[in-house]
């Protein structure tokens, strides 16, 4: 009899615990919804290698946003928030780098070409691409960062560690 009572007490405790666990897991699921981005094709094997190393060094949070890598899974892409910040490594050299009127910013020792969206891309935020590096790293920010380069600071140390200067 004592054995039966223990089992029933234990069952009463385990059943609600299991139900709470299932609900907690279901509540944490994002339903698989991740932003989708085009995976770049690096210009060389060396550039691809720098990008793979960069991917390993990227932070888990940027400007308070948790890492949420876009689909498809790739060592050449990363993201934070729900697409608010997207990084692609191994992108082609932007044509605007040849324009002497192009704007650039420095964020903690890494130089970035600034490209503002055209009127047709009114829903897009600014795009930044590293300059003077052996692989081009592009960071696209959401519209909430239209006048804020703060997130770029989070990438300065990883970029400097893994993507050598081209000078």
C-alpha positions in Angstrom: 0.0 0.0 0.0 2.7 2.5 0.9 4.4 1.8 -2.4 1.2 2.7 -4.3 0.7 5.9 -2.4 4.2 7.0 -3.3 3.7 6.3 -6.9 0.4 8.2 -7.0 1.9 11.2 -5.2 4.9 11.2 -7.5 2.6 10.9 -10.5 0.6 13.9 -9.3 3.8 15.9 -9.1 5.4 14.7 -12.4 2.3 15.1 -14.6 1.9 18.9 -13.9 5.7 19.3 -14.1 5.8 17.6 -17.5 2.8 19.7 -18.7 4.6 22.9 -17.6 7.7 21.8 -19.4 5.8 21.2 -22.6 4.1 24.6 -22.3 7.4 26.4 -21.6 9.1 24.8 -24.6 6.2 25.7 -26.9 6.2 29.3 -25.6 9.9 29.6 -26.3 9.6 28.4 -29.8 9.8 31.0 -32.5 7.9 28.8 -34.9 10.9 28.6 -37.2 10.4 32.2 -38.4 13.9 33.6 -39.2 14.7 36.4 -41.6 16.0 35.2 -44.9 19.1 36.7 -46.6 21.1 35.9 -49.7 24.3 34.0 -48.8 27.3 35.8 -50.5 30.0 34.0 -52.5 33.4 35.1 -51.3 35.9 36.1 -54.0 38.5 33.5 -52.9 39.1 30.6 -50.6 41.2 32.9 -48.4 38.2 35.4 -48.1 35.9 32.5 -47.2 38.4 31.4 -44.5 38.4 34.9 -43.0 34.6 34.8 -43.0 34.5 31.5 -41.2 36.8 32.7 -38.5 34.8 35.9 -38.2 31.6 33.9 -37.7 33.1 32.1 -34.7 34.1 35.5 -33.1 30.7 37.3 -33.5 29.0 38.4 -30.3 25.8 36.8 -29.0 24.2 40.1 -28.4 24.5 43.4 -30.3 22.9 46.6 -28.9 20.8 44.5 -26.6 19.5 42.2 -29.4 20.0 38.4 -29.2 21.6 36.6 -32.0 19.1 35.1 -34.4 20.9 34.0 -37.5 19.0 34.2 -40.8 18.2 31.3 -43.1 19.6 29.5 -44.7 22.3 28.5 -42.2 25.7 29.7 -43.3 29.1 30.7 -41.8 28.8 33.7 -44.1 25.7 35.3 -42.5 24.6 36.3 -39.0 21.8 38.3 -37.5 20.5 39.9 -34.3 16.9 40.6 -33.4 14.3 39.8 -36.0 16.4 41.1 -38.9 17.2 44.4 -37.2 20.9 43.8 -37.7 22.2 41.4 -40.5 25.9 40.7 -41.2 27.1 39.1 -44.5 30.8 38.3 -45.0 32.4 37.8 -48.4 30.2 40.2 -50.3 31.4 41.8 -53.5 33.2 45.1 -53.4 30.5 47.8 -53.6 30.7 50.0 -56.7 30.2 53.1 -54.5 33.8 52.5 -53.1 35.0 54.0 -56.4 33.0 57.2 -55.9 35.1 59.9 -54.3 31.9 61.4 -52.9 31.0 58.3 -50.9 30.7 58.6 -47.2 32.5 56.4 -44.7 32.5 56.1 -40.9 35.1 54.8 -38.5 33.8 52.6 -35.7 36.5 51.6 -33.2 39.3 51.4 -35.8 37.3 49.7 -38.6 36.4 51.8 -41.6 32.9 51.3 -43.1 31.5 52.6 -46.4 28.0 54.0 -45.7 25.2 53.4 -48.2 21.8 54.9 -47.5 18.8 53.2 -49.1 17.3 54.7 -52.2 13.8 56.1 -52.1 12.6 52.8 -53.6 13.9 51.1 -50.5 12.2 53.4 -48.0 11.7 50.5 -45.6 15.4 49.7 -45.4 18.0 51.1 -43.1 21.6 51.9 -43.8 24.1 49.4 -45.1 27.8 49.5 -44.1 30.7 47.6 -45.8 34.2 47.3 -44.5 36.9 49.0 -46.5 40.6 48.1 -46.7 40.0 44.4 -45.7 40.9 41.2 -47.5 37.2 40.2 -47.3 34.3 42.6 -47.4 31.9 42.5 -44.5 28.5 44.0 -44.9 26.2 45.0 -42.0 22.6 46.1 -42.8 20.8 47.9 -40.0 17.0 48.3 -39.6 15.3 51.6 -40.0 15.5 52.2 -36.3 19.3 52.7 -36.8 18.9 55.3 -39.6 21.1 57.8 -37.7 22.9 55.4 -35.3 26.2 53.5 -36.0 26.4 52.2 -32.4 25.9 48.5 -33.5 29.1 48.7 -35.7 31.3 48.9 -32.5 30.3 45.4 -31.6 31.9 44.1 -34.8 35.2 46.1 -34.6 37.2 43.6 -32.5 36.0 40.5 -34.3 36.7 42.0 -37.7 40.1 43.3 -36.7 41.0 39.8 -35.3 39.9 37.7 -38.2 39.8 39.8 -41.5 43.3 41.3 -42.2 43.9 44.7 -43.6 44.4 44.8 -47.4 46.9 47.6 -47.3 
